[in-house]
Amino acid sequence: MPKKRASRGRSKGGKGSSGVVHCSQCGALVPRDKAKKVTGRITLVEPALAKELKAQGAYIPLSTDVKFYCVSCAVHRGIVKVRSEAERRTGGRLW
């Protein structure tokens, strides 16, 4: 049977089972090493107020927002693209 992806769609290697996380969009349980992780920086202060505070020399901390998406939600949101068969096996590298 042909092998679609060299990594079988996961990044665990030979380490056994990995934990599961919930997809941030649909709530599906996805293995942590298969889920697509997206980190973003969010501020808790409005931009206009932040600009004034920065002008006065205040430090405005940024909070890190981490979201995990299942593969189908990641494709739907454009986080990962649909790739051709040759690209799938090589992890995006064309040799």
N, C-alpha and C positions, 0 to 999 in steps of 0.2 A: 504494500500500500504506500502511495506517495506521502512524503512528509511535507506538510504545508509550511511549517516554521521550524527553524533550527532550535529555538528555545521552547517550543510547544506553547508559545504565548505567555510564558512566565519567566521570572528572573530568579528563580530559587536555586537553580543548579541542582546539586544532589543533597540538599540539606533536610530533606523530609518535608513534613507539612508546615505550612506557615499559617499565621492567624488570619482572621477574616475581618473585613471592615464593611460598613454600610455605604452604598453609593449615595452621594449627596443629592442626587436628583431623583432617582426612582426608589431608593431604599433597599435595593437588592443586596444580598450578602455576596461579597466578592473576595477571593483570596487577596491578601494584602500585596503580594508580589505581582499579581496580575492587574490590580486596579491602577488607574492612571492618577497620579498625585499632582495636584495643582496647588501651589502656594501663592498667596497674594498678600500684599501689605495694605492694611486699612488704617485709617486715622479715626480717632474718636471725636475729633474736633471739626467743626465746619470750616471749609476752606477760607472764607473771609475772616473768620476769627483767628484761624491759624496764621494767616498772613500778618495780622496786627500783632499777635503774640511773638512771632519770629522777629518782627521789626524791633520789639522791645528786648529781644535777647532771650526769650523763654525757650526751653527745650520741649518739643512736642513729640512724645513717644509714638511709634507706629506699632500696631499689633499685627502679628502674623496670622493669617487665616489659612488653614490647611483643609483642602477638600479632596476626597477620593471619588473617582467616577468609574463605573463599570465600562467595559469597552464600547457597548452600544450607545451609552449616553455620551461618552467621550467623542465618538464619531459624530453623533448628532450635534453636539456643541462645537465641533470643529477643532477640538484639542488634538486629536490624531486624525490622519487622513487615510482614506482607502488607498492601499498600495497594490501594485501589480504583483503577479506571482513571483517573479524574479526578485523583486525588492523585499518581499516578505521573508524569504529564506535567508537573505544576507543581512537582515536587520537594517535595511536602508542603504547599505553600501553596494554599489555595482562594481563587480570585479570583472 
